Amino acid sequence: MIARMWETRIREGQLDEFCTWTKTTAWPQFLAAPGFGGGELYRSDAQDRAVIVTRWASTEALAAGNEWFDLGAERFVAREPEAWEFTPVDLA
């Protein structure tokens, strides 16, 4: 499994609209992507920030998903988003 964390600052006054757009427009595209394993959207009202964490079956699934997503988040962002990929660590 691969976890991808995407984070950015949202333009002032647009955090609610961004969250609604994510739920109604972006999330259905994630759900339709082969190898998508779920995720979460987090928001910080005090800092106008959003974080989206997604989980993917493999690096190939993540790469394929990134190739065909045309989500349109750029109209909400106040600065260039950052993204990181993580692999789980066995804590047992």
C-alpha positions in Angstrom: 0.0 0.0 0.0 1.0 3.6 -0.7 -0.4 6.6 1.1 -0.2 10.0 -0.6 -0.6 13.2 1.4 -1.5 16.3 -0.6 -1.4 19.7 1.3 -1.9 23.3 0.4 -3.2 26.6 1.6 -6.6 27.5 0.2 -7.5 31.0 -0.9 -9.1 33.0 1.9 -12.9 32.5 2.1 -12.8 29.4 -0.2 -12.2 26.5 2.2 -15.9 25.6 2.4 -16.2 25.6 -1.4 -13.0 23.6 -1.8 -14.4 20.9 0.6 -17.7 20.8 -1.2 -15.9 20.5 -4.6 -13.6 17.8 -3.2 -16.6 15.8 -2.0 -18.8 16.2 -5.2 -16.2 16.4 -8.0 -12.8 15.1 -7.0 -13.7 12.2 -4.7 -15.9 10.4 -7.3 -12.8 10.4 -9.6 -10.7 8.9 -6.9 -13.4 6.2 -6.2 -13.4 5.2 -9.8 -9.6 4.9 -10.1 -8.3 1.3 -10.2 -6.3 0.5 -7.0 -7.8 3.4 -4.9 -8.1 2.2 -1.3 -9.8 5.2 0.4 -8.7 8.3 2.1 -9.6 11.4 4.1 -9.9 15.2 3.7 -8.8 17.4 6.6 -9.2 21.1 6.9 -7.7 23.8 9.2 -10.1 26.8 9.4 -7.5 28.8 11.4 -4.9 28.4 8.7 -7.0 28.1 5.5 -5.3 24.7 4.8 -6.5 21.4 3.4 -4.8 18.0 3.5 -6.0 15.1 1.4 -4.7 11.6 2.3 -5.3 8.9 -0.2 -4.4 5.2 -0.1 -3.4 3.2 -3.2 -2.8 -0.5 -3.8 0.6 0.1 -5.4 2.9 2.7 -6.8 1.7 1.7 -10.2 -2.0 2.4 -9.2 -0.9 5.8 -7.8 1.0 6.7 -10.9 -1.9 5.6 -13.2 -4.3 7.6 -11.1 -2.1 10.7 -11.3 -2.0 10.4 -15.1 -5.7 10.6 -15.7 -6.9 12.9 -12.9 -7.9 16.4 -14.1 -9.4 17.6 -10.9 -9.2 21.3 -11.1 -8.0 22.1 -7.5 -5.7 24.8 -8.8 -8.5 27.4 -8.8 -8.7 27.1 -5.0 -5.1 27.1 -4.0 -3.2 30.1 -2.6 0.2 28.5 -3.1 1.6 25.5 -5.0 0.4 22.3 -3.3 2.9 19.8 -1.9 2.6 16.0 -2.0 4.4 13.1 -0.4 4.1 9.4 -0.8 4.5 7.1 2.2 4.7 3.3 2.7 3.5 1.7 6.0 5.8 0.6 8.7 5.1 -2.7 10.5 4.8 -1.8 14.2 4.3 -5.3 15.4 
